[in-house]
């Protein structure tokens, strides 16, 4: 299998880049990386990989991406943090073209195995009104009341995978990602998620001397955050498993956003004055991953402690932030 061509879409993104890095580490020699962005804008890029800049909204580009592949990991989507999702619902919905075309291309090319990256945003919103969320079970996606835009697209694409398996015998696997974080990801610009955004805000406050932080919502919203290494391991375990239905891939260590800020402040050695932007996008009140099913099937679940992962993430974002500020200063930008 290490000589089989592996195609990863969304390769210029955070998870896609990390997955390719892991395949290379394991000795896989034939990897095709596809992203709409030019390769010089990818978070991770490797010269020994076939790097393609293709818009996968177009079917002919999906055919090219799938040609000769034995496995496809479809991570391509229009997405970002809650601020992006709530402001770009139509764009998020258009990602349905990507998965539909990729499934068609995989079928036509005789691709052996197909992985689809879904999201916890598929879950019924009524199940996420309580900050003390006991954990979302896979069955909680129905009756359907997904996150508007992004969540509905993911739920529809899950069904597409299911029906391609039922009707055409395709090998498909689907994981519902809960929040993923870590180094080599988006940390600024509007598409970043809460862990990276909090790290950046704390760094800005520490280095800028204005010891304040603005938090979206009340800060009592709850989430779980999965470190990137757990994510890439889980993707491979699920792809290699007998799990036919969509399954949670996330940490079950739930924290409030205020507690997340506590962790980052402690790492930074600083305490900030907090203000709360109640009009900002804040998502559901409570979301956590129930890992009963993944433990049953795989005898495994994502387990890196949040504190450990945030220490690594903070250190990486700190270095990125300082390097950017030095570059701007050298260019005379204020």
LUMZAGU-526990 format. One record per residue: y, x, z of N, C-alpha, C in turn; residue number from 0; residue in three letters. Coordinates in pm, whole numbers. Each point is the difference from the previous one (the first is absolute). Last residue first. Example, Ala and Ser with C-alpha at 12.3 -4.5 7.8 and 13.67 -1.06 7.14 Angstrom:
// residues 2
<<-225, 1285, 708>, <119, 82, 6>, <109, -77, 73>, 1, Ser>
<<-572, 29, -7>, <119, -89, 0>, <120, 90, 0>, 0, Ala>
This chain:
// residues 334
<<5003, 328, 937>, <27, -37, 140>, <-29, -149, 22>, 333, Unk>
<<-106, 458, -352>, <-2, -145, 16>, <18, -35, 146>, 332, Unk>
<<-48, 446, -232>, <135, -49, 30>, <10, -149, 13>, 331, Unk>
<<-392, 300, -66>, <57, -58, -122>, <142, -54, 22>, 330, Unk>
<<-251, 181, 356>, <13, 110, -97>, <65, -50, -129>, 329, Unk>
<<-105, -314, 334>, <111, 85, 44>, <25, 112, -100>, 328, Unk>
<<-371, -279, -69>, <125, -74, -25>, <121, 85, 38>, 327, Unk>
<<-423, 173, 96>, <20, -5, -143>, <130, -71, -37>, 326, Unk>
<<-137, 9, 450>, <41, 134, -42>, <29, 3, -149>, 325, Unk>
<<-175, -394, 176>, <136, 18, 46>, <54, 138, -39>, 324, Unk>
<<-453, -99, -91>, <89, -80, -84>, <145, 21, 39>, 323, Unk>
<<-332, 204, 261>, <7, 63, -132>, <95, -77, -92>, 322, Unk>
<<-91, -181, 423>, <82, 121, 13>, <16, 68, -136>, 321, Unk>
<<-287, -372, 21>, <139, -41, 24>, <92, 122, 4>, 320, Unk>
<<-468, 66, -32>, <54, -56, -125>, <148, -34, 15>, 319, Unk>
<<-232, 144, 383>, <16, 111, -94>, <60, -49, -132>, 318, Unk>
<<-105, -328, 318>, <108, 86, 51>, <27, 114, -99>, 317, Unk>
<<-369, -276, -78>, <125, -64, -40>, <119, 82, 48>, 316, Unk>
<<-427, 149, 133>, <15, 11, -146>, <133, -59, -47>, 315, Unk>
<<-116, -36, 458>, <23, 140, -34>, <24, 16, -150>, 314, Unk>
<<-122, -428, 164>, <136, 36, 39>, <32, 143, -43>, 313, Unk>
<<-442, -150, -59>, <92, -64, -94>, <144, 37, 29>, 312, Unk>
<<-341, 146, 292>, <-13, 67, -129>, <102, -55, -100>, 311, Unk>
<<-25, -209, 418>, <47, 137, 19>, <-3, 75, -133>, 310, Unk>
<<-184, -430, 16>, <147, -3, -7>, <59, 139, 24>, 309, Unk>
<<-471, -65, 38>, <44, -14, -138>, <151, 1, -14>, 308, Unk>
<<-185, 8, 434>, <-37, 121, -73>, <50, -4, -144>, 307, Unk>
<<55, -387, 270>, <87, 110, 47>, <-28, 128, -79>, 306, Unk>
<<-278, -380, -72>, <132, -12, -62>, <91, 116, 41>, 305, Unk>
<<-538, 63, -16>, <102, -63, 84>, <137, 2, -66>, 304, Unk>
<<-466, -20, -271>, <95, 101, 46>, <108, -67, 85>, 303, Unk>
<<-388, -227, -228>, <8, 26, 143>, <100, 104, 45>, 302, Unk>
<<-254, -380, -387>, <108, 98, 13>, <31, 25, 147>, 301, Unk>
<<-494, -143, -94>, <129, -63, -17>, <108, 107, 7>, 300, Unk>
<<-592, -91, -33>, <120, 86, -2>, <123, -90, -5>, 299, Unk>
<<-469, -118, -90>, <-6, 68, 130>, <116, 98, 14>, 298, Unk>
<<-93, -321, -369>, <11, 144, -16>, <-20, 79, 128>, 297, Unk>
<<-31, -496, -38>, <-52, 52, -126>, <-9, 153, -2>, 296, Unk>
<<180, -226, 384>, <-135, -51, -25>, <-62, 65, -123>, 295, Unk>
<<448, 87, 105>, <-88, 70, 93>, <-146, -44, -19>, 294, Unk>
<<332, -220, -245>, <-15, 136, -52>, <-90, 82, 93>, 293, Unk>
<<103, -445, 132>, <-83, 4, -120>, <-20, 142, -51>, 292, Unk>
<<285, -87, 382>, <-140, -36, 27>, <-89, 21, -121>, 291, Unk>
<<496, 74, 92>, <-91, 93, -67>, <-147, -30, 26>, 290, Unk>
<<529, -220, -20>, <-127, -22, 69>, <-107, 80, -75>, 289, Unk>
<<553, 73, 14>, <-126, -1, -74>, <-117, -24, 93>, 288, Unk>
<<539, -175, 20>, <-91, 105, 46>, <-131, -14, -76>, 287, Unk>
<<539, -221, 66>, <-107, 32, -95>, <-80, 117, 55>, 286, Unk>
<<445, -379, 110>, <-110, 81, 52>, <-108, 23, -103>, 285, Unk>
<<431, -212, -96>, <20, 35, 141>, <-109, 93, 52>, 284, Unk>
<<158, 7, -526>, <-65, -92, 94>, <19, 49, 142>, 283, Unk>
<<371, 176, -333>, <-140, -35, -21>, <-52, -95, 106>, 282, Unk>
<<455, 206, -82>, <-82, 42, 114>, <-146, -38, -13>, 281, Unk>
<<539, 65, -248>, <-141, -36, -22>, <-86, 52, 115>, 280, Unk>
<<506, -92, 131>, <-73, 88, -92>, <-142, -51, -22>, 279, Unk>
<<341, -179, 309>, <3, -54, -136>, <-77, 82, -101>, 278, Unk>
<<67, 115, 467>, <-84, -120, -7>, <-1, -64, -137>, 277, Unk>
<<82, 490, 229>, <51, -73, -116>, <-90, -120, -24>, 276, Unk>
<<121, 334, 441>, <-101, -79, -69>, <65, -83, -110>, 275, Unk>
<<66, 490, 316>, <61, -125, -45>, <-102, -71, -88>, 274, Unk>
<<-2, 429, 392>, <-61, -85, -102>, <86, -122, -30>, 273, Unk>
<<37, 544, 191>, <48, -136, 22>, <-52, -87, -114>, 272, Unk>
<<-270, 450, 145>, <109, -55, -78>, <40, -139, 47>, 271, Unk>
<<-257, 503, 143>, <0, -144, 28>, <126, -59, -63>, 270, Unk>
<<-345, 470, -59>, <132, -63, 2>, <-17, -148, 35>, 269, Unk>
<<-333, 353, -142>, <64, 44, 123>, <140, -59, 15>, 268, Unk>
<<-360, -60, -348>, <127, 67, -32>, <71, 53, 124>, 267, Unk>
<<-404, -250, 43>, <-32, 117, -84>, <126, 82, -25>, 266, Unk>
<<55, -408, 220>, <-66, 97, 88>, <-36, 127, -76>, 265, Unk>
<<180, -362, -241>, <102, 59, 89>, <-62, 107, 89>, 264, Unk>
<<-292, -248, -265>, <76, 95, -80>, <111, 65, 82>, 263, Unk>
<<-261, -337, 205>, <-85, 115, -34>, <81, 106, -74>, 262, Unk>
<<209, -414, 100>, <-24, 79, 122>, <-77, 128, -33>, 261, Unk>
<<52, -318, -341>, <122, 78, 21>, <-13, 87, 125>, 260, Unk>
<<-346, -296, -81>, <-1, 103, -104>, <123, 89, 14>, 259, Unk>
<<-24, -375, 273>, <-91, 104, 47>, <-13, 114, -101>, 258, Unk>
<<255, -378, -122>, <66, 72, 109>, <-88, 113, 54>, 257, Unk>
<<-184, -291, -312>, <91, 94, -66>, <79, 78, 105>, 256, Unk>
<<-474, -166, 156>, <123, -64, -46>, <85, 104, -73>, 255, Unk>
<<-542, 34, 0>, <119, 32, 78>, <115, -89, -47>, 254, Unk>
<<-589, 83, -39>, <120, -79, -25>, <114, 42, 92>, 253, Unk>
<<-484, 177, -213>, <92, 40, 108>, <136, -67, -24>, 252, Unk>
<<-395, -4, -291>, <8, -114, 92>, <88, 33, 121>, 251, Unk>
<<-14, 179, -548>, <-19, 32, 140>, <8, -129, 83>, 250, Unk>
<<-169, -13, -518>, <120, 21, 81>, <-37, 38, 141>, 249, Unk>
<<-209, -246, -443>, <5, 145, 17>, <131, 29, 73>, 248, Unk>
<<-338, -464, -123>, <113, 68, 63>, <-19, 151, 0>, 247, Unk>
<<-230, -310, -382>, <-18, 40, 139>, <124, 71, 51>, 246, Unk>
<<-246, -340, -426>, <114, 81, 46>, <-12, 27, 149>, 245, Unk>
<<-465, -78, -240>, <122, -77, 23>, <115, 93, 38>, 244, Unk>
<<-441, 170, -82>, <40, -74, -119>, <131, -75, 18>, 243, Unk>
<<-283, 450, 201>, <92, -106, 42>, <54, -71, -124>, 242, Unk>
<<-308, 394, 67>, <-52, -125, -57>, <90, -118, 33>, 241, Unk>
<<162, 540, -58>, <-74, -92, 86>, <-57, -119, -77>, 240, Unk>
<<305, 382, -131>, <-142, 38, -1>, <-89, -99, 74>, 239, Unk>
<<479, -53, -22>, <-46, 9, -138>, <-150, 27, -7>, 238, Unk>
<<203, 5, 423>, <-10, -136, -52>, <-50, 1, -145>, 237, Unk>
<<84, 414, 208>, <-112, -66, 66>, <-21, -141, -56>, 236, Unk>
<<376, 242, -148>, <-124, 54, -55>, <-123, -65, 63>, 235, Unk>
<<427, -122, 164>, <-11, -39, -141>, <-133, 48, -57>, 234, Unk>
<<116, 138, 436>, <-44, -138, -7>, <-19, -48, -143>, 233, Unk>
<<182, 429, 79>, <-141, -3, 38>, <-55, -142, -13>, 232, Unk>
<<457, 59, -70>, <-76, 56, -112>, <-150, 4, 32>, 231, Unk>
<<292, -155, 344>, <4, -88, -117>, <-87, 55, -113>, 230, Unk>
<<70, 254, 392>, <-92, -111, 25>, <-8, -91, -122>, 229, Unk>
<<315, 339, -17>, <-135, 58, -9>, <-107, -105, 28>, 228, Unk>
<<466, -118, 44>, <-44, 14, -138>, <-141, 57, -12>, 227, Unk>
<<151, -298, 426>, <35, 131, -53>, <-67, 22, -135>, 226, Unk>
<<153, -479, 225>, <-117, 84, -30>, <45, 131, -62>, 225, Unk>
<<201, -429, 331>, <33, 101, -101>, <-117, 97, -15>, 224, Unk>
<<158, -538, 192>, <-86, 117, 17>, <27, 93, -117>, 223, Unk>
<<324, -396, 265>, <-70, 51, -119>, <-104, 103, 45>, 222, Unk>
<<402, -403, 191>, <-113, 91, 21>, <-67, 36, -133>, 221, Unk>
<<518, -168, 209>, <-104, -20, -100>, <-111, 102, 23>, 220, Unk>
<<419, -14, 242>, <-122, -48, 66>, <-111, -32, -99>, 219, Unk>
<<458, 136, -100>, <-77, 115, 47>, <-128, -39, 69>, 218, Unk>
<<343, -279, -234>, <13, 14, 146>, <-66, 126, 53>, 217, Unk>
<<176, 0, -509>, <-60, -104, 82>, <21, 27, 148>, 216, Unk>
<<58, 424, -266>, <-6, -129, -69>, <-74, -102, 86>, 215, Unk>
<<296, 434, 168>, <-138, -48, -18>, <4, -137, -66>, 214, Unk>
<<328, 471, 82>, <-4, -141, -33>, <-144, -40, -32>, 213, Unk>
<<241, 411, 314>, <-96, -38, -102>, <4, -151, -21>, 212, Unk>
<<293, 466, 233>, <-25, -144, -13>, <-105, -22, -109>, 211, Unk>
<<291, 409, 173>, <-128, -33, 61>, <-22, -151, 7>, 210, Unk>
<<265, 388, -284>, <28, -139, 35>, <-130, -60, 52>, 209, Unk>
<<21, 449, -170>, <74, -9, 124>, <38, -140, 42>, 208, Unk>
<<-268, 210, -381>, <136, -44, -27>, <85, -17, 124>, 207, Unk>
<<-469, 122, 5>, <74, 106, -68>, <146, -37, -24>, 206, Unk>
<<-289, -318, 212>, <-7, 126, 74>, <87, 108, -64>, 205, Unk>
<<-46, -423, -213>, <75, -13, 125>, <4, 133, 76>, 204, Unk>
<<-258, -24, -394>, <143, -14, -32>, <84, -5, 126>, 203, Unk>
<<-465, -7, 54>, <45, 132, -45>, <149, -3, -33>, 202, Unk>
<<-204, -406, 102>, <8, 83, 121>, <49, 140, -35>, 201, Unk>
<<-78, -296, -355>, <114, -45, 79>, <17, 83, 127>, 200, Unk>
<<-377, 81, -279>, <126, 41, -65>, <121, -39, 84>, 199, Unk>
<<-426, -142, 150>, <13, 146, 8>, <133, 44, -59>, 198, Unk>
<<-108, -451, -47>, <36, 32, 139>, <16, 151, 17>, 197, Unk>
<<-151, -153, -417>, <138, -40, 21>, <47, 34, 141>, 196, Unk>
<<-453, 71, -114>, <88, 99, -65>, <146, -35, 24>, 195, Unk>
<<-322, -306, 167>, <-13, 132, 65>, <93, 105, -59>, 194, Unk>
<<1, -451, -200>, <57, 16, 133>, <-19, 138, 62>, 193, Unk>
<<-1, -21, -533>, <-50, -93, 100>, <45, 43, 139>, 192, Unk>
<<234, 77, -518>, <-75, 56, 111>, <-43, -109, 98>, 191, Unk>
<<283, -36, -404>, <-140, -38, -12>, <-86, 51, 116>, 190, Unk>
<<480, 87, -44>, <-21, -144, -2>, <-144, -45, -12>, 189, Unk>
<<229, 460, 49>, <28, -63, -128>, <-29, -148, -10>, 188, Unk>
<<-259, 400, 305>, <139, -38, -19>, <11, -78, -132>, 187, Unk>
<<-411, 186, 148>, <66, 0, 132>, <147, -41, -10>, 186, Unk>
<<-530, 28, -268>, <139, -44, -9>, <62, -4, 139>, 185, Unk>
<<-406, 340, -53>, <25, -138, -37>, <149, -31, -6>, 184, Unk>
<<-270, 401, 169>, <-5, -13, -146>, <14, -144, -47>, 183, Unk>
<<-164, 44, 505>, <81, 89, -83>, <-19, -29, -149>, 182, Unk>
<<-96, -416, 314>, <-36, 140, 8>, <92, 85, -85>, 181, Unk>
<<-208, -555, 62>, <111, 92, 19>, <-51, 143, 2>, 180, Unk>
<<-118, -575, -95>, <-48, 138, -12>, <121, 93, 11>, 179, Unk>
<<-149, -552, 121>, <103, 104, -18>, <-59, 140, 1>, 178, Unk>
<<-357, -339, -138>, <108, -24, 96>, <93, 121, -11>, 177, Unk>
<<-360, -182, -384>, <70, 103, 76>, <97, -63, 100>, 176, Unk>
<<-457, -168, -246>, <132, -52, 39>, <68, 102, 89>, 175, Unk>
<<-397, 48, -400>, <42, 26, 138>, <138, -57, 22>, 174, Unk>
<<-450, -41, -368>, <139, -34, 34>, <25, 30, 147>, 173, Unk>
<<-360, 92, -463>, <19, 6, 144>, <148, -19, 30>, 172, Unk>
<<-396, -68, -434>, <137, 5, 51>, <-3, 4, 153>, 171, Unk>
<<-322, 18, -472>, <-1, 52, 137>, <145, 11, 44>, 170, Unk>
<<-201, -352, -383>, <73, 124, 30>, <-11, 36, 147>, 169, Unk>
<<-180, -389, -276>, <-84, 96, 70>, <69, 131, 31>, 168, Unk>
<<166, -424, -209>, <-35, 112, -88>, <-87, 106, 68>, 167, Unk>
<<157, -417, 214>, <-21, -38, -140>, <-53, 113, -87>, 166, Unk>
<<98, 56, 478>, <-88, -115, -17>, <-35, -25, -147>, 165, Unk>
<<310, 343, 109>, <-132, 33, 53>, <-98, -113, -27>, 164, Unk>
<<443, -68, -111>, <-55, 98, -93>, <-138, 47, 47>, 163, Unk>
<<238, -287, 280>, <-54, -72, -115>, <-50, 94, -108>, 162, Unk>
<<202, 179, 398>, <-118, -80, 34>, <-63, -63, -123>, 161, Unk>
<<410, 226, -48>, <-111, 93, 23>, <-129, -77, 28>, 160, Unk>
<<389, -254, -33>, <-37, 53, -130>, <-118, 97, 13>, 159, Unk>
<<196, -165, 392>, <-86, -100, -65>, <-44, 46, -138>, 158, Unk>
<<308, 268, 233>, <-130, 2, 68>, <-97, -95, -68>, 157, Unk>
<<441, -12, -143>, <-73, 113, -56>, <-134, 22, 69>, 156, Unk>
<<292, -337, 164>, <-48, -36, -133>, <-84, 114, -59>, 155, Unk>
<<211, 85, 406>, <-108, -96, 19>, <-59, -42, -134>, 154, Unk>
<<379, 283, 0>, <-118, 69, 50>, <-118, -95, 14>, 153, Unk>
<<416, -181, -118>, <-53, 82, -110>, <-127, 72, 44>, 152, Unk>
<<232, -243, 325>, <-68, -89, -95>, <-58, 78, -117>, 151, Unk>
<<262, 235, 318>, <-128, -43, 56>, <-78, -90, -93>, 150, Unk>
<<444, 146, -126>, <-96, 110, 8>, <-137, -46, 48>, 149, Unk>
<<312, -376, -37>, <14, 105, -100>, <-114, 98, 9>, 148, Unk>
<<68, -257, 437>, <55, -47, -127>, <21, 117, -95>, 147, Unk>
<<-387, -18, 368>, <138, 46, -7>, <56, -34, -138>, 146, Unk>
<<-402, -314, 120>, <26, 144, -3>, <149, 29, 6>, 145, Unk>
<<-357, -382, 73>, <144, -7, 24>, <49, 144, 11>, 144, Unk>
<<-500, -296, -88>, <95, 101, -44>, <144, -35, 34>, 143, Unk>
<<-461, -124, 286>, <75, -49, -117>, <120, 90, -30>, 142, Unk>
<<-243, 313, 91>, <-10, -139, -48>, <-4, -96, 118>, 141, Unk>
<<28, 468, 62>, <78, -9, -125>, <1, -142, -55>, 140, Unk>
<<-250, 161, 391>, <133, -57, 25>, <89, -1, -123>, 139, Unk>
<<-453, 196, 51>, <-1, -144, -32>, <138, -64, 14>, 138, Unk>
<<-83, 457, 123>, <0, -17, -144>, <6, -147, -40>, 137, Unk>
<<216, 132, 467>, <-135, 8, -57>, <8, -27, -150>, 136, Unk>
<<377, 183, 372>, <-29, -87, -114>, <-140, 27, -51>, 135, Unk>
<<236, 52, 507>, <-62, 71, -111>, <-39, -97, -110>, 134, Unk>
<<245, -108, 408>, <-129, 56, 42>, <-68, 82, -108>, 133, Unk>
<<537, -87, 110>, <-102, -32, -99>, <-133, 62, 42>, 132, Unk>
<<470, -83, 208>, <-124, 44, 64>, <-120, -34, -90>, 131, Unk>
<<435, -135, -131>, <0, 146, 8>, <-126, 57, 64>, 130, Unk>
<<29, -464, -280>, <-5, 46, 138>, <2, 154, 2>, 129, Unk>
<<-18, -255, -406>, <122, -43, 68>, <11, 51, 143>, 128, Unk>
<<-346, 21, -381>, <75, 120, 37>, <134, -34, 66>, 127, Unk>
<<-329, -299, -213>, <-83, 77, 92>, <75, 121, 58>, 126, Unk>
<<186, -289, -335>, <-10, -76, 125>, <-85, 73, 104>, 125, Unk>
<<50, 168, -450>, <115, 24, 85>, <-5, -72, 133>, 124, Unk>
<<-418, 179, -305>, <73, -124, 25>, <111, 25, 102>, 123, Unk>
<<-178, 415, -301>, <-42, -89, 108>, <95, -117, 22>, 122, Unk>
<<29, 388, -315>, <-71, -118, -51>, <-24, -102, 110>, 121, Unk>
<<195, 441, 64>, <97, -105, -35>, <-67, -123, -60>, 120, Unk>
<<-219, 418, 111>, <0, -99, 108>, <102, -110, -25>, 119, Unk>
<<-213, 266, -423>, <94, 16, 112>, <-20, -107, 105>, 118, Unk>
<<-269, 290, -449>, <71, -121, 38>, <82, 27, 126>, 117, Unk>
<<-255, 296, -402>, <74, 10, 126>, <79, -128, 22>, 116, Unk>
<<-474, 122, -289>, <133, -61, -2>, <63, 7, 138>, 115, Unk>
<<-419, 247, -330>, <57, -28, 132>, <140, -59, -15>, 114, Unk>
<<-488, 85, -307>, <143, -34, -1>, <43, -34, 141>, 113, Unk>
<<-431, 245, -330>, <45, -55, 128>, <151, -15, -1>, 112, Unk>
<<-246, 123, -403>, <-111, -26, 93>, <45, -69, 128>, 111, Unk>
<<200, -39, -517>, <24, 77, 123>, <-102, -41, 106>, 110, Unk>
<<73, -129, -492>, <-125, 20, 72>, <15, 86, 124>, 109, Unk>
<<336, -174, -326>, <-37, 141, -5>, <-131, 29, 72>, 108, Unk>
<<192, -439, -11>, <-19, 40, -139>, <-49, 144, -11>, 107, Unk>
<<110, -174, 431>, <-115, -71, -57>, <-30, 50, -141>, 106, Unk>
<<385, 164, 208>, <-120, 52, 65>, <-126, -65, -55>, 105, Unk>
<<419, -164, -143>, <-27, 132, -57>, <-128, 60, 60>, 104, Unk>
<<153, -406, 177>, <-45, -18, -138>, <-38, 133, -63>, 103, Unk>
<<191, 14, 427>, <-134, -58, 5>, <-57, -20, -140>, 102, Unk>
<<444, 143, 33>, <-91, 107, 39>, <-144, -52, 12>, 101, Unk>
<<349, -307, -97>, <-26, 88, -114>, <-97, 112, 37>, 100, Unk>
<<133, -290, 345>, <-71, -76, -103>, <-36, 89, -118>, 99, Unk>
<<264, 180, 348>, <-140, -14, 38>, <-80, -78, -104>, 98, Unk>
<<464, 61, -82>, <-66, 128, 13>, <-148, -19, 31>, 97, Unk>
<<294, -373, -15>, <-33, 50, -133>, <-82, 128, 9>, 96, Unk>
<<184, -195, 387>, <-124, -67, -41>, <-42, 45, -140>, 95, Unk>
<<415, 123, 212>, <-111, 95, 12>, <-134, -63, -37>, 94, Unk>
<<419, -242, 33>, <-35, 53, -132>, <-110, 105, 5>, 93, Unk>
<<197, -193, 396>, <-95, -90, -66>, <-45, 55, -134>, 92, Unk>
<<341, 227, 237>, <-130, 16, 65>, <-106, -87, -67>, 91, Unk>
<<441, -48, -147>, <-53, 130, -41>, <-137, 25, 64>, 90, Unk>
<<233, -385, 132>, <-46, -13, -138>, <-62, 130, -49>, 89, Unk>
<<195, -3, 432>, <-122, -80, -6>, <-54, -14, -142>, 88, Unk>
<<351, 281, 278>, <-51, 22, -136>, <-129, -80, -22>, 87, Unk>
<<248, 35, 421>, <110, -4, -97>, <-46, 10, -145>, 86, Unk>
<<-291, 22, 390>, <74, -126, 13>, <112, -13, -103>, 85, Unk>
<<-264, 400, 20>, <-85, -115, -33>, <79, -130, 2>, 84, Unk>
<<209, 410, 138>, <-23, -7, -144>, <-76, -126, -37>, 83, Unk>
<<73, 83, 457>, <129, -19, -66>, <-15, -14, -150>, 82, Unk>
<<-379, 108, 267>, <37, -141, 5>, <134, -27, -68>, 81, Unk>
<<-245, 431, -181>, <7, -59, 132>, <51, -143, -6>, 80, Unk>
<<-220, 143, -440>, <75, 86, 91>, <-6, -62, 138>, 79, Unk>
<<-168, -61, -577>, <-1, -31, 142>, <84, 99, 78>, 78, Unk>
<<-262, -124, -490>, <141, 1, 38>, <7, -39, 146>, 77, Unk>
<<-438, 248, -214>, <64, -128, 30>, <149, 23, 21>, 76, Unk>
<<-525, 270, -65>, <132, -21, -61>, <54, -138, 33>, 75, Unk>
<<-437, 213, 108>, <100, -7, 106>, <139, -31, -54>, 74, Unk>
<<-552, 31, -139>, <125, -63, -45>, <93, -22, 118>, 73, Unk>
<<-433, 310, -168>, <63, -40, 126>, <137, -54, -36>, 72, Unk>
<<-490, 101, -279>, <144, -26, 1>, <41, -43, 140>, 71, Unk>
<<-437, 274, -280>, <53, -72, 115>, <150, -17, -17>, 70, Unk>
<<-245, 190, -347>, <-114, -56, 69>, <42, -84, 120>, 69, Unk>
<<263, 125, -492>, <-7, 12, 146>, <-130, -60, 53>, 68, Unk>
<<181, 16, -470>, <-91, 105, 44>, <-19, 12, 149>, 67, Unk>
<<415, -273, -145>, <-91, 57, -100>, <-83, 115, 58>, 66, Unk>
<<368, -268, 213>, <-140, -25, 34>, <-98, 73, -90>, 65, Unk>
<<482, 15, -62>, <-29, 48, 135>, <-148, -9, 33>, 64, Unk>
<<159, -179, -409>, <4, 146, -2>, <-36, 57, 136>, 63, Unk>
<<41, -463, -37>, <-116, 44, -79>, <-7, 153, -2>, 62, Unk>
<<376, -194, 195>, <-117, -15, 88>, <-127, 43, -73>, 61, Unk>
<<394, -16, -246>, <4, 114, 91>, <-115, -6, 101>, 60, Unk>
<<64, -355, -304>, <-46, 118, -72>, <2, 125, 88>, 59, Unk>
<<168, -418, 171>, <-146, 6, -11>, <-47, 126, -70>, 58, Unk>
<<446, -49, 305>, <-36, -16, -141>, <-149, 26, -17>, 57, Unk>
<<220, 56, 414>, <24, -140, -30>, <-43, -31, -144>, 56, Unk>
<<-3, 442, 189>, <-124, -76, -1>, <22, -151, -3>, 55, Unk>
<<256, 472, -153>, <35, -130, 56>, <-122, -91, -11>, 54, Unk>
<<12, 560, 28>, <-27, -121, -78>, <46, -123, 76>, 53, Unk>
<<-67, 569, 5>, <110, -92, 33>, <-12, -122, -91>, 52, Unk>
<<-373, 394, 179>, <54, -86, -104>, <111, -88, 54>, 51, Unk>
<<-338, 466, 105>, <110, -81, 49>, <63, -78, -115>, 50, Unk>
<<-467, 280, 150>, <61, -60, -119>, <107, -99, 46>, 49, Unk>
<<-143, 445, 287>, <-29, -142, -17>, <67, -48, -128>, 48, Unk>
<<55, 434, 209>, <-136, -5, -51>, <-49, -144, -18>, 47, Unk>
<<435, 114, 181>, <-6, 46, -138>, <-140, -6, -60>, 46, Unk>
<<243, -320, 383>, <-90, 114, -9>, <-20, 37, -146>, 45, Unk>
<<345, -290, 377>, <-44, 17, -139>, <-80, 129, -9>, 44, Unk>
<<259, -383, 363>, <-93, 110, -14>, <-44, 6, -145>, 43, Unk>
<<347, -286, 86>, <0, 64, 132>, <-92, 121, 1>, 42, Unk>
<<251, -157, -455>, <-112, -39, 84>, <8, 73, 134>, 41, Unk>
<<291, 51, -396>, <48, -86, 108>, <-113, -46, 93>, 40, Unk>
<<-63, 266, -398>, <84, 80, 89>, <63, -82, 111>, 39, Unk>
<<-279, -203, -347>, <-74, 80, 99>, <88, 82, 93>, 38, Unk>
<<176, -466, -204>, <-29, 132, -56>, <-67, 86, 107>, 37, Unk>
<<-69, -525, 51>, <105, 101, 17>, <-38, 128, -74>, 36, Unk>
<<-300, -369, 23>, <111, -32, -90>, <111, 105, 9>, 35, Unk>
<<-525, 119, 86>, <111, -65, 69>, <111, -26, -101>, 34, Unk>
<<-543, 226, 73>, <89, -81, -83>, <107, -62, 87>, 33, Unk>
<<-427, 402, -38>, <103, -59, 86>, <101, -73, -86>, 32, Unk>
<<-538, 206, -14>, <113, -46, -81>, <98, -73, 93>, 31, Unk>
<<-432, 381, 44>, <85, -102, 60>, <113, -32, -96>, 30, Unk>
<<-463, 317, 79>, <59, -78, -111>, <76, -118, 60>, 29, Unk>
<<-236, 316, 277>, <62, 86, -102>, <66, -76, -114>, 28, Unk>
<<-155, -19, 563>, <0, -79, -124>, <83, 75, -105>, 27, Unk>
<<-77, 131, 475>, <-61, 69, -112>, <-10, -82, -128>, 26, Unk>
<<208, -82, 452>, <-145, -24, 1>, <-70, 61, -122>, 25, Unk>
<<473, 15, 48>, <-55, 74, 113>, <-151, -11, 3>, 24, Unk>
<<236, -257, -313>, <0, 141, -37>, <-62, 84, 110>, 23, Unk>
<<61, -455, 87>, <-104, 19, -102>, <-10, 147, -41>, 22, Unk>
<<349, -117, 291>, <-129, -3, 67>, <-115, 17, -99>, 21, Unk>
<<441, -34, -165>, <-14, 124, 77>, <-136, 8, 68>, 20, Unk>
<<112, -400, -216>, <-32, 106, -96>, <-18, 134, 71>, 19, Unk>
<<144, -357, 262>, <-138, -23, -42>, <-44, 107, -101>, 18, Unk>
<<449, -9, 146>, <-88, 48, 107>, <-147, -16, -39>, 17, Unk>
<<329, -170, -293>, <6, 146, 4>, <-95, 57, 105>, 16, Unk>
<<46, -470, -26>, <-66, 53, -118>, <-3, 152, 0>, 15, Unk>
<<241, -229, 339>, <-145, -9, 20>, <-74, 61, -119>, 14, Unk>
<<479, 1, -30>, <-45, 62, 125>, <-152, 2, 12>, 13, Unk>
<<197, -30, -500>, <37, -57, 129>, <-67, 71, 116>, 12, Unk>
<<-74, 77, -474>, <124, 63, 44>, <48, -52, 134>, 11, Unk>
<<-387, -174, -227>, <-27, 135, 49>, <125, 72, 47>, 10, Unk>
<<-144, -458, -184>, <92, 13, 112>, <-7, 139, 59>, 9, Unk>
<<-437, -101, -230>, <130, -53, -39>, <91, -4, 123>, 8, Unk>
<<-458, 291, -152>, <77, -55, 112>, <134, -49, -52>, 7, Unk>
<<-532, 156, -182>, <137, -37, -34>, <66, -65, 121>, 6, Unk>
<<-441, 348, -124>, <58, -93, 96>, <144, -26, -41>, 5, Unk>
<<-484, 210, -231>, <145, -17, -8>, <46, -110, 96>, 4, Unk>
<<-435, 324, 83>, <38, -127, -61>, <152, -13, -1>, 3, Unk>
<<-259, 355, 207>, <39, 27, -138>, <42, -127, -74>, 2, Unk>
<<-161, -6, 450>, <120, 85, 3>, <48, 36, -140>, 1, Unk>
<<-403, -250, 92>, <121, -82, 0>, <126, 85, 0>, 0, Unk>
